[in-house]
Amino acid sequence: MTPIRIVRHPSPGVFRRRAEPWLLQHEAENNLVLGLAAQLETSMAGYKPPLYWATIERDRKIVG
């Protein structure tokens, strides 16, 4: 079995584009992450870098 990898994304926009289809499979459970990524893609006001955006992947498919 292929090992899992933690894939760090450089910005909320890159994270959102990669993870949104997976997150939307369970939208009610993931609405906070979806909302924060969309908001921070527009403005980082009120947040201090570095922010950590990552997915957990196996065989280039998101598992977490």
PDB file of N, CA, C, O and CB in Angstrom:
ATOM      1  N   MET A   1       0.842  -1.181   0.000  1.00  0.00           N
ATOM      2  CA  MET A   1       0.000   0.000   0.000  1.00  0.00           C
ATOM      3  C   MET A   1       0.888   1.245   0.000  1.00  0.00           C
ATOM      4  O   MET A   1       1.906   1.299   0.689  1.00  0.00           O
ATOM      5  CB  MET A   1      -0.958  -0.002   1.222  1.00  0.00           C
ATOM      6  N   THR A   2       0.490   2.215  -0.766  1.00  0.00           N
ATOM      7  CA  THR A   2       1.233   3.470  -0.855  1.00  0.00           C
ATOM      8  C   THR A   2       1.103   4.241   0.452  1.00  0.00           C
ATOM      9  O   THR A   2       0.002   4.329   0.996  1.00  0.00           O
ATOM     10  CB  THR A   2       0.729   4.326  -2.042  1.00  0.00           C
ATOM     11  N   PRO A   3       2.186   4.799   0.970  1.00  0.00           N
ATOM     12  CA  PRO A   3       2.087   5.571   2.210  1.00  0.00           C
ATOM     13  C   PRO A   3       1.304   6.870   2.009  1.00  0.00           C
ATOM     14  O   PRO A   3       1.204   7.393   0.899  1.00  0.00           O
ATOM     15  CB  PRO A   3       3.483   5.885   2.747  1.00  0.00           C
ATOM     16  N   ILE A   4       0.763   7.365   3.100  1.00  0.00           N
ATOM     17  CA  ILE A   4       0.080   8.653   3.032  1.00  0.00           C
ATOM     18  C   ILE A   4       1.109   9.770   3.117  1.00  0.00           C
ATOM     19  O   ILE A   4       2.203   9.589   3.652  1.00  0.00           O
ATOM     20  CB  ILE A   4      -0.971   8.787   4.165  1.00  0.00           C
ATOM     21  N   ARG A   5       0.740  10.933   2.578  1.00  0.00           N
ATOM     22  CA  ARG A   5       1.623  12.097   2.604  1.00  0.00           C
ATOM     23  C   ARG A   5       0.834  13.288   3.090  1.00  0.00           C
ATOM     24  O   ARG A   5      -0.362  13.402   2.822  1.00  0.00           O
ATOM     25  CB  ARG A   5       2.242  12.377   1.209  1.00  0.00           C
ATOM     26  N   ILE A   6       1.496  14.168   3.798  1.00  0.00           N
ATOM     27  CA  ILE A   6       0.926  15.459   4.137  1.00  0.00           C
ATOM     28  C   ILE A   6       1.434  16.442   3.087  1.00  0.00           C
ATOM     29  O   ILE A   6       2.640  16.627   2.926  1.00  0.00           O
ATOM     30  CB  ILE A   6       1.311  15.908   5.605  1.00  0.00           C
ATOM     31  N   VAL A   7       0.501  17.067   2.379  1.00  0.00           N
ATOM     32  CA  VAL A   7       0.845  18.002   1.311  1.00  0.00           C
ATOM     33  C   VAL A   7       0.480  19.398   1.771  1.00  0.00           C
ATOM     34  O   VAL A   7      -0.697  19.712   1.948  1.00  0.00           O
ATOM     35  CB  VAL A   7       0.119  17.644  -0.023  1.00  0.00           C
ATOM     36  N   ARG A   8       1.480  20.233   1.964  1.00  0.00           N
ATOM     37  CA  ARG A   8       1.254  21.607   2.397  1.00  0.00           C
ATOM     38  C   ARG A   8       1.018  22.493   1.179  1.00  0.00           C
ATOM     39  O   ARG A   8       1.700  22.367   0.162  1.00  0.00           O
ATOM     40  CB  ARG A   8       2.451  22.129   3.229  1.00  0.00           C
ATOM     41  N   HIS A   9       0.032  23.398   1.299  1.00  0.00           N
ATOM     42  CA  HIS A   9      -0.324  24.291   0.209  1.00  0.00           C
ATOM     43  C   HIS A   9       0.076  25.716   0.580  1.00  0.00           C
ATOM     44  O   HIS A   9      -0.094  26.121   1.730  1.00  0.00           O
ATOM     45  CB  HIS A   9      -1.841  24.204  -0.107  1.00  0.00           C
ATOM     46  N   PRO A  10       0.599  26.478  -0.366  1.00  0.00           N
ATOM     47  CA  PRO A  10       1.180  27.786  -0.054  1.00  0.00           C
ATOM     48  C   PRO A  10       0.177  28.898   0.247  1.00  0.00           C
ATOM     49  O   PRO A  10       0.552  29.949   0.767  1.00  0.00           O
ATOM     50  CB  PRO A  10       2.025  28.211  -1.182  1.00  0.00           C
ATOM     51  N   SER A  11      -1.091  28.672  -0.076  1.00  0.00           N
ATOM     52  CA  SER A  11      -2.077  29.735   0.140  1.00  0.00           C
ATOM     53  C   SER A  11      -3.459  29.113   0.317  1.00  0.00           C
ATOM     54  O   SER A  11      -3.677  27.963  -0.064  1.00  0.00           O
ATOM     55  CB  SER A  11      -2.077  30.748  -1.047  1.00  0.00           C
ATOM     56  N   PRO A  12      -4.394  29.874   0.897  1.00  0.00           N
ATOM     57  CA  PRO A  12      -5.749  29.346   1.033  1.00  0.00           C
ATOM     58  C   PRO A  12      -6.410  29.068  -0.314  1.00  0.00           C
ATOM     59  O   PRO A  12      -7.223  28.150  -0.422  1.00  0.00           O
ATOM     60  CB  PRO A  12      -6.599  30.313   1.822  1.00  0.00           C
ATOM     61  N   GLY A  13      -6.071  29.847  -1.342  1.00  0.00           N
ATOM     62  CA  GLY A  13      -6.649  29.622  -2.663  1.00  0.00           C
ATOM     63  C   GLY A  13      -6.201  28.309  -3.270  1.00  0.00           C
ATOM     64  O   GLY A  13      -7.009  27.567  -3.828  1.00  0.00           O
ATOM     65  N   VAL A  14      -4.913  28.022  -3.162  1.00  0.00           N
ATOM     66  CA  VAL A  14      -4.385  26.755  -3.684  1.00  0.00           C
ATOM     67  C   VAL A  14      -5.003  25.591  -2.915  1.00  0.00           C
ATOM     68  O   VAL A  14      -5.415  24.595  -3.510  1.00  0.00           O
ATOM     69  CB  VAL A  14      -2.827  26.714  -3.581  1.00  0.00           C
ATOM     70  N   PHE A  15      -5.066  25.723  -1.590  1.00  0.00           N
ATOM     71  CA  PHE A  15      -5.700  24.686  -0.766  1.00  0.00           C
ATOM     72  C   PHE A  15      -7.152  24.477  -1.179  1.00  0.00           C
ATOM     73  O   PHE A  15      -7.589  23.344  -1.377  1.00  0.00           O
ATOM     74  CB  PHE A  15      -5.625  25.059   0.726  1.00  0.00           C
ATOM     75  N   ARG A  16      -7.898  25.574  -1.309  1.00  0.00           N
ATOM     76  CA  ARG A  16      -9.325  25.473  -1.628  1.00  0.00           C
ATOM     77  C   ARG A  16      -9.543  24.788  -2.980  1.00  0.00           C
ATOM     78  O   ARG A  16     -10.407  23.921  -3.111  1.00  0.00           O
ATOM     79  CB  ARG A  16      -9.970  26.870  -1.635  1.00  0.00           C
ATOM     80  N   ARG A  17      -8.761  25.179  -3.972  1.00  0.00           N
ATOM     81  CA  ARG A  17      -8.915  24.557  -5.291  1.00  0.00           C
ATOM     82  C   ARG A  17      -8.611  23.053  -5.249  1.00  0.00           C
ATOM     83  O   ARG A  17      -9.243  22.270  -5.959  1.00  0.00           O
ATOM     84  CB  ARG A  17      -7.997  25.246  -6.309  1.00  0.00           C
ATOM     85  N   ARG A  18      -7.657  22.661  -4.429  1.00  0.00           N
ATOM     86  CA  ARG A  18      -7.293  21.243  -4.331  1.00  0.00           C
ATOM     87  C   ARG A  18      -8.304  20.472  -3.477  1.00  0.00           C
ATOM     88  O   ARG A  18      -8.707  19.369  -3.847  1.00  0.00           O
ATOM     89  CB  ARG A  18      -5.877  21.093  -3.737  1.00  0.00           C
ATOM     90  N   ALA A  19      -8.716  21.037  -2.345  1.00  0.00           N
ATOM     91  CA  ALA A  19      -9.488  20.284  -1.362  1.00  0.00           C
ATOM     92  C   ALA A  19     -11.002  20.450  -1.473  1.00  0.00           C
ATOM     93  O   ALA A  19     -11.746  19.616  -0.958  1.00  0.00           O
ATOM     94  CB  ALA A  19      -9.063  20.683  -0.006  1.00  0.00           C
ATOM     95  N   GLU A  20     -11.466  21.496  -2.128  1.00  0.00           N
ATOM     96  CA  GLU A  20     -12.906  21.786  -2.128  1.00  0.00           C
ATOM     97  C   GLU A  20     -13.775  20.614  -2.608  1.00  0.00           C
ATOM     98  O   GLU A  20     -14.771  20.312  -1.950  1.00  0.00           O
ATOM     99  CB  GLU A  20     -13.172  22.987  -2.999  1.00  0.00           C
ATOM    100  N   PRO A  21     -13.453  19.948  -3.710  1.00  0.00           N
ATOM    101  CA  PRO A  21     -14.316  18.828  -4.115  1.00  0.00           C
ATOM    102  C   PRO A  21     -14.435  17.758  -3.030  1.00  0.00           C
ATOM    103  O   PRO A  21     -15.517  17.214  -2.809  1.00  0.00           O
ATOM    104  CB  PRO A  21     -13.781  18.196  -5.393  1.00  0.00           C
ATOM    105  N   TRP A  22     -13.337  17.460  -2.362  1.00  0.00           N
ATOM    106  CA  TRP A  22     -13.351  16.460  -1.296  1.00  0.00           C
ATOM    107  C   TRP A  22     -14.142  16.979  -0.092  1.00  0.00           C
ATOM    108  O   TRP A  22     -14.949  16.248   0.482  1.00  0.00           O
ATOM    109  CB  TRP A  22     -11.907  16.091  -0.877  1.00  0.00           C
ATOM    110  N   LEU A  23     -13.912  18.238   0.292  1.00  0.00           N
ATOM    111  CA  LEU A  23     -14.609  18.818   1.440  1.00  0.00           C
ATOM    112  C   LEU A  23     -16.113  18.903   1.201  1.00  0.00           C
ATOM    113  O   LEU A  23     -16.895  18.715   2.133  1.00  0.00           O
ATOM    114  CB  LEU A  23     -14.055  20.205   1.748  1.00  0.00           C
ATOM    115  N   LEU A  24     -16.523  19.178  -0.016  1.00  0.00           N
ATOM    116  CA  LEU A  24     -17.947  19.318  -0.324  1.00  0.00           C
ATOM    117  C   LEU A  24     -18.706  17.995  -0.253  1.00  0.00           C
ATOM    118  O   LEU A  24     -19.937  17.995  -0.212  1.00  0.00           O
ATOM    119  CB  LEU A  24     -18.113  19.917  -1.697  1.00  0.00           C
ATOM    120  N   GLN A  25     -18.007  16.887  -0.238  1.00  0.00           N
ATOM    121  CA  GLN A  25     -18.680  15.591  -0.083  1.00  0.00           C
ATOM    122  C   GLN A  25     -19.409  15.508   1.253  1.00  0.00           C
ATOM    123  O   GLN A  25     -20.404  14.795   1.390  1.00  0.00           O
ATOM    124  CB  GLN A  25     -17.667  14.441  -0.198  1.00  0.00           C
ATOM    125  N   HIS A  26     -18.896  16.253   2.243  1.00  0.00           N
ATOM    126  CA  HIS A  26     -19.517  16.334   3.576  1.00  0.00           C
ATOM    127  C   HIS A  26     -19.523  17.804   3.985  1.00  0.00           C
ATOM    128  O   HIS A  26     -18.875  18.211   4.949  1.00  0.00           O
ATOM    129  CB  HIS A  26     -18.743  15.441   4.644  1.00  0.00           C
ATOM    130  N   GLU A  27     -20.277  18.580   3.219  1.00  0.00           N
ATOM    131  CA  GLU A  27     -20.251  20.045   3.354  1.00  0.00           C
ATOM    132  C   GLU A  27     -20.598  20.516   4.758  1.00  0.00           C
ATOM    133  O   GLU A  27     -19.944  21.422   5.274  1.00  0.00           O
ATOM    134  CB  GLU A  27     -21.209  20.670   2.368  1.00  0.00           C
ATOM    135  N   ALA A  28     -21.597  19.933   5.382  1.00  0.00           N
ATOM    136  CA  ALA A  28     -22.008  20.380   6.713  1.00  0.00           C
ATOM    137  C   ALA A  28     -20.877  20.213   7.729  1.00  0.00           C
ATOM    138  O   ALA A  28     -20.707  21.056   8.609  1.00  0.00           O
ATOM    139  CB  ALA A  28     -23.247  19.604   7.173  1.00  0.00           C
ATOM    140  N   GLU A  29     -20.120  19.151   7.615  1.00  0.00           N
ATOM    141  CA  GLU A  29     -19.009  18.907   8.535  1.00  0.00           C
ATOM    142  C   GLU A  29     -17.811  19.803   8.243  1.00  0.00           C
ATOM    143  O   GLU A  29     -17.014  20.085   9.138  1.00  0.00           O
ATOM    144  CB  GLU A  29     -18.586  17.452   8.465  1.00  0.00           C
ATOM    145  N   ASN A  30     -17.680  20.248   7.010  1.00  0.00           N
ATOM    146  CA  ASN A  30     -16.488  20.988   6.587  1.00  0.00           C
ATOM    147  C   ASN A  30     -16.758  22.458   6.291  1.00  0.00           C
ATOM    148  O   ASN A  30     -15.902  23.138   5.725  1.00  0.00           O
ATOM    149  CB  ASN A  30     -15.900  20.342   5.368  1.00  0.00           C
ATOM    150  N   ASN A  31     -17.934  22.961   6.665  1.00  0.00           N
ATOM    151  CA  ASN A  31     -18.279  24.330   6.282  1.00  0.00           C
ATOM    152  C   ASN A  31     -17.358  25.374   6.899  1.00  0.00           C
ATOM    153  O   ASN A  31     -17.133  26.415   6.281  1.00  0.00           O
ATOM    154  CB  ASN A  31     -19.696  24.623   6.675  1.00  0.00           C
ATOM    155  N   LEU A  32     -16.825  25.142   8.075  1.00  0.00           N
ATOM    156  CA  LEU A  32     -15.909  26.113   8.677  1.00  0.00           C
ATOM    157  C   LEU A  32     -14.626  26.227   7.851  1.00  0.00           C
ATOM    158  O   LEU A  32     -14.178  27.333   7.550  1.00  0.00           O
ATOM    159  CB  LEU A  32     -15.576  25.711  10.130  1.00  0.00           C
ATOM    160  N   VAL A  33     -14.044  25.106   7.492  1.00  0.00           N
ATOM    161  CA  VAL A  33     -12.809  25.124   6.700  1.00  0.00           C
ATOM    162  C   VAL A  33     -13.069  25.741   5.326  1.00  0.00           C
ATOM    163  O   VAL A  33     -12.268  26.538   4.837  1.00  0.00           O
ATOM    164  CB  VAL A  33     -12.237  23.692   6.547  1.00  0.00           C
ATOM    165  N   LEU A  34     -14.186  25.373   4.707  1.00  0.00           N
ATOM    166  CA  LEU A  34     -14.534  25.937   3.400  1.00  0.00           C
ATOM    167  C   LEU A  34     -14.701  27.451   3.489  1.00  0.00           C
ATOM    168  O   LEU A  34     -14.198  28.185   2.638  1.00  0.00           O
ATOM    169  CB  LEU A  34     -15.824  25.293   2.860  1.00  0.00           C
ATOM    170  N   GLY A  35     -15.409  27.919   4.519  1.00  0.00           N
ATOM    171  CA  GLY A  35     -15.634  29.350   4.690  1.00  0.00           C
ATOM    172  C   GLY A  35     -14.361  30.117   4.973  1.00  0.00           C
ATOM    173  O   GLY A  35     -14.140  31.188   4.407  1.00  0.00           O
ATOM    174  N   LEU A  36     -13.520  29.579   5.844  1.00  0.00           N
ATOM    175  CA  LEU A  36     -12.253  30.253   6.155  1.00  0.00           C
ATOM    176  C   LEU A  36     -11.350  30.331   4.935  1.00  0.00           C
ATOM    177  O   LEU A  36     -10.741  31.371   4.682  1.00  0.00           O
ATOM    178  CB  LEU A  36     -11.529  29.530   7.287  1.00  0.00           C
ATOM    179  N   ALA A  37     -11.256  29.252   4.181  1.00  0.00           N
ATOM    180  CA  ALA A  37     -10.405  29.271   2.990  1.00  0.00           C
ATOM    181  C   ALA A  37     -10.906  30.314   2.001  1.00  0.00           C
ATOM    182  O   ALA A  37     -10.107  31.054   1.427  1.00  0.00           O
ATOM    183  CB  ALA A  37     -10.365  27.879   2.326  1.00  0.00           C
ATOM    184  N   ALA A  38     -12.218  30.384   1.794  1.00  0.00           N
ATOM    185  CA  ALA A  38     -12.766  31.366   0.855  1.00  0.00           C
ATOM    186  C   ALA A  38     -12.533  32.792   1.351  1.00  0.00           C
ATOM    187  O   ALA A  38     -12.165  33.670   0.570  1.00  0.00           O
ATOM    188  CB  ALA A  38     -14.268  31.122   0.644  1.00  0.00           C
ATOM    189  N   GLN A  39     -12.747  33.024   2.646  1.00  0.00           N
ATOM    190  CA  GLN A  39     -12.540  34.364   3.214  1.00  0.00           C
ATOM    191  C   GLN A  39     -11.075  34.774   3.147  1.00  0.00           C
ATOM    192  O   GLN A  39     -10.764  35.897   2.751  1.00  0.00           O
ATOM    193  CB  GLN A  39     -13.027  34.411   4.666  1.00  0.00           C
ATOM    194  N   LEU A  40     -10.179  33.883   3.527  1.00  0.00           N
ATOM    195  CA  LEU A  40      -8.759  34.225   3.563  1.00  0.00           C
ATOM    196  C   LEU A  40      -8.139  34.306   2.178  1.00  0.00           C
ATOM    197  O   LEU A  40      -7.067  34.886   2.007  1.00  0.00           O
ATOM    198  CB  LEU A  40      -8.009  33.217   4.390  1.00  0.00           C
ATOM    199  N   GLU A  41      -8.797  33.736   1.207  1.00  0.00           N
ATOM    200  CA  GLU A  41      -8.334  33.880  -0.171  1.00  0.00           C
ATOM    201  C   GLU A  41      -8.494  35.336  -0.617  1.00  0.00           C
ATOM    202  O   GLU A  41      -7.727  35.829  -1.443  1.00  0.00           O
ATOM    203  CB  GLU A  41      -9.116  32.926  -1.117  1.00  0.00           C
ATOM    204  N   THR A  42      -9.495  36.011  -0.062  1.00  0.00           N
ATOM    205  CA  THR A  42      -9.766  37.406  -0.406  1.00  0.00           C
ATOM    206  C   THR A  42      -8.974  38.368   0.469  1.00  0.00           C
ATOM    207  O   THR A  42      -8.413  39.345  -0.027  1.00  0.00           O
ATOM    208  CB  THR A  42     -11.253  37.699  -0.277  1.00  0.00           C
ATOM    209  N   SER A  43      -8.927  38.090   1.787  1.00  0.00           N
ATOM    210  CA  SER A  43      -8.250  38.998   2.712  1.00  0.00           C
ATOM    211  C   SER A  43      -7.717  38.230   3.908  1.00  0.00           C
ATOM    212  O   SER A  43      -8.409  37.389   4.482  1.00  0.00           O
ATOM    213  CB  SER A  43      -9.201  40.114   3.175  1.00  0.00           C
ATOM    214  N   MET A  44      -6.479  38.528   4.275  1.00  0.00           N
ATOM    215  CA  MET A  44      -5.854  37.905   5.441  1.00  0.00           C
ATOM    216  C   MET A  44      -5.962  38.799   6.680  1.00  0.00           C
ATOM    217  O   MET A  44      -5.314  38.544   7.695  1.00  0.00           O
ATOM    218  CB  MET A  44      -4.385  37.592   5.148  1.00  0.00           C
ATOM    219  N   ALA A  45      -6.775  39.835   6.589  1.00  0.00           N
ATOM    220  CA  ALA A  45      -6.927  40.781   7.705  1.00  0.00           C
ATOM    221  C   ALA A  45      -7.352  40.036   8.970  1.00  0.00           C
ATOM    222  O   ALA A  45      -8.288  39.237   8.955  1.00  0.00           O
ATOM    223  CB  ALA A  45      -7.965  41.885   7.354  1.00  0.00           C
ATOM    224  N   GLY A  46      -6.649  40.312  10.053  1.00  0.00           N
ATOM    225  CA  GLY A  46      -6.959  39.695  11.329  1.00  0.00           C
ATOM    226  C   GLY A  46      -6.229  38.390  11.592  1.00  0.00           C
ATOM    227  O   GLY A  46      -6.349  37.826  12.680  1.00  0.00           O
ATOM    228  N   TYR A  47      -5.484  37.906  10.625  1.00  0.00           N
ATOM    229  CA  TYR A  47      -4.735  36.654  10.782  1.00  0.00           C
ATOM    230  C   TYR A  47      -3.258  36.920  10.537  1.00  0.00           C
ATOM    231  O   TYR A  47      -2.890  37.665   9.628  1.00  0.00           O
ATOM    232  CB  TYR A  47      -5.264  35.556   9.810  1.00  0.00           C
ATOM    233  N   LYS A  48      -2.427  36.309  11.348  1.00  0.00           N
ATOM    234  CA  LYS A  48      -0.981  36.493  11.213  1.00  0.00           C
ATOM    235  C   LYS A  48      -0.359  35.248  10.582  1.00  0.00           C
ATOM    236  O   LYS A  48      -0.600  34.128  11.033  1.00  0.00           O
ATOM    237  CB  LYS A  48      -0.330  36.788  12.592  1.00  0.00           C
ATOM    238  N   PRO A  49       0.433  35.450   9.547  1.00  0.00           N
ATOM    239  CA  PRO A  49       1.139  34.308   8.960  1.00  0.00           C
ATOM    240  C   PRO A  49       2.168  33.768   9.956  1.00  0.00           C
ATOM    241  O   PRO A  49       2.583  34.494  10.859  1.00  0.00           O
ATOM    242  CB  PRO A  49       1.831  34.713   7.626  1.00  0.00           C
ATOM    243  N   PRO A  50       2.571  32.556   9.815  1.00  0.00           N
ATOM    244  CA  PRO A  50       2.184  31.646   8.744  1.00  0.00           C
ATOM    245  C   PRO A  50       0.890  30.906   9.093  1.00  0.00           C
ATOM    246  O   PRO A  50       0.667  30.535  10.245  1.00  0.00           O
ATOM    247  CB  PRO A  50       3.311  30.643   8.466  1.00  0.00           C
ATOM    248  N   LEU A  51       0.058  30.702   8.100  1.00  0.00           N
ATOM    249  CA  LEU A  51      -1.119  29.853   8.213  1.00  0.00           C
ATOM    250  C   LEU A  51      -0.779  28.523   7.557  1.00  0.00           C
ATOM    251  O   LEU A  51      -0.043  28.483   6.570  1.00  0.00           O
ATOM    252  CB  LEU A  51      -2.384  30.518   7.552  1.00  0.00           C
ATOM    253  N   TYR A  52      -1.300  27.460   8.088  1.00  0.00           N
ATOM    254  CA  TYR A  52      -0.933  26.121   7.617  1.00  0.00           C
ATOM    255  C   TYR A  52      -2.126  25.509   6.883  1.00  0.00           C
ATOM    256  O   TYR A  52      -3.160  25.223   7.488  1.00  0.00           O
ATOM    257  CB  TYR A  52      -0.483  25.206   8.808  1.00  0.00           C
ATOM    258  N   TRP A  53      -1.971  25.316   5.594  1.00  0.00           N
ATOM    259  CA  TRP A  53      -3.006  24.705   4.753  1.00  0.00           C
ATOM    260  C   TRP A  53      -2.452  23.395   4.214  1.00  0.00           C
ATOM    261  O   TRP A  53      -1.446  23.392   3.505  1.00  0.00           O
ATOM    262  CB  TRP A  53      -3.444  25.663   3.579  1.00  0.00           C
ATOM    263  N   ALA A  54      -3.098  22.288   4.543  1.00  0.00           N
ATOM    264  CA  ALA A  54      -2.570  20.997   4.109  1.00  0.00           C
ATOM    265  C   ALA A  54      -3.686  20.002   3.837  1.00  0.00           C
ATOM    266  O   ALA A  54      -4.789  20.109   4.373  1.00  0.00           O
ATOM    267  CB  ALA A  54      -1.619  20.436   5.155  1.00  0.00           C
ATOM    268  N   THR A  55      -3.371  19.041   2.998  1.00  0.00           N
ATOM    269  CA  THR A  55      -4.231  17.894   2.769  1.00  0.00           C
ATOM    270  C   THR A  55      -3.431  16.640   3.084  1.00  0.00           C
ATOM    271  O   THR A  55      -2.201  16.637   3.043  1.00  0.00           O
ATOM    272  CB  THR A  55      -4.773  17.871   1.305  1.00  0.00           C
ATOM    273  N   ILE A  56      -4.153  15.581   3.398  1.00  0.00           N
ATOM    274  CA  ILE A  56      -3.534  14.274   3.590  1.00  0.00           C
ATOM    275  C   ILE A  56      -3.905  13.458   2.362  1.00  0.00           C
ATOM    276  O   ILE A  56      -5.081  13.327   2.022  1.00  0.00           O
ATOM    277  CB  ILE A  56      -4.009  13.572   4.940  1.00  0.00           C
ATOM    278  N   GLU A  57      -2.891  12.909   1.699  1.00  0.00           N
ATOM    279  CA  GLU A  57      -3.132  12.271   0.411  1.00  0.00           C
ATOM    280  C   GLU A  57      -2.452  10.908   0.320  1.00  0.00           C
ATOM    281  O   GLU A  57      -1.396  10.664   0.903  1.00  0.00           O
ATOM    282  CB  GLU A  57      -2.648  13.169  -0.717  1.00  0.00           C
ATOM    283  N   ARG A  58      -3.104  10.043  -0.433  1.00  0.00           N
ATOM    284  CA  ARG A  58      -2.536   8.730  -0.787  1.00  0.00           C
ATOM    285  C   ARG A  58      -2.792   8.537  -2.269  1.00  0.00           C
ATOM    286  O   ARG A  58      -3.921   8.697  -2.731  1.00  0.00           O
ATOM    287  CB  ARG A  58      -3.169   7.546   0.072  1.00  0.00           C
ATOM    288  N   ASP A  59      -1.777   8.202  -3.002  1.00  0.00           N
ATOM    289  CA  ASP A  59      -1.889   8.026  -4.458  1.00  0.00           C
ATOM    290  C   ASP A  59      -2.502   9.251  -5.123  1.00  0.00           C
ATOM    291  O   ASP A  59      -3.316   9.125  -6.038  1.00  0.00           O
ATOM    292  CB  ASP A  59      -2.729   6.786  -4.784  1.00  0.00           C
ATOM    293  N   ARG A  60      -2.109  10.441  -4.660  1.00  0.00           N
ATOM    294  CA  ARG A  60      -2.566  11.722  -5.211  1.00  0.00           C
ATOM    295  C   ARG A  60      -4.061  11.962  -5.025  1.00  0.00           C
ATOM    296  O   ARG A  60      -4.636  12.827  -5.686  1.00  0.00           O
ATOM    297  CB  ARG A  60      -2.233  11.791  -6.676  1.00  0.00           C
ATOM    298  N   LYS A  61      -4.695  11.201  -4.128  1.00  0.00           N
ATOM    299  CA  LYS A  61      -6.101  11.392  -3.797  1.00  0.00           C
ATOM    300  C   LYS A  61      -6.187  11.849  -2.350  1.00  0.00           C
ATOM    301  O   LYS A  61      -5.471  11.342  -1.486  1.00  0.00           O
ATOM    302  CB  LYS A  61      -6.926  10.084  -4.026  1.00  0.00           C
ATOM    303  N   ILE A  62      -7.063  12.806  -2.090  1.00  0.00           N
ATOM    304  CA  ILE A  62      -7.214  13.331  -0.731  1.00  0.00           C
ATOM    305  C   ILE A  62      -7.943  12.310   0.126  1.00  0.00           C
ATOM    306  O   ILE A  62      -8.968  11.755  -0.268  1.00  0.00           O
ATOM    307  CB  ILE A  62      -7.977  14.682  -0.736  1.00  0.00           C
ATOM    308  N   VAL A  63      -7.386  12.078   1.311  1.00  0.00           N
ATOM    309  CA  VAL A  63      -8.018  11.186   2.299  1.00  0.00           C
ATOM    310  C   VAL A  63      -8.270  11.935   3.606  1.00  0.00           C
ATOM    311  O   VAL A  63      -8.854  11.381   4.537  1.00  0.00           O
ATOM    312  CB  VAL A  63      -7.132   9.938   2.560  1.00  0.00           C
ATOM    313  N   GLY A  64      -7.837  13.178   3.678  1.00  0.00           N
ATOM    314  CA  GLY A  64      -8.065  13.979   4.892  1.00  0.00           C
ATOM    315  C   GLY A  64      -7.557  15.379   4.756  1.00  0.00           C
ATOM    316  O   GLY A  64      -7.675  16.172   5.689  1.00  0.00           O
TER     317      GLY A  64
END
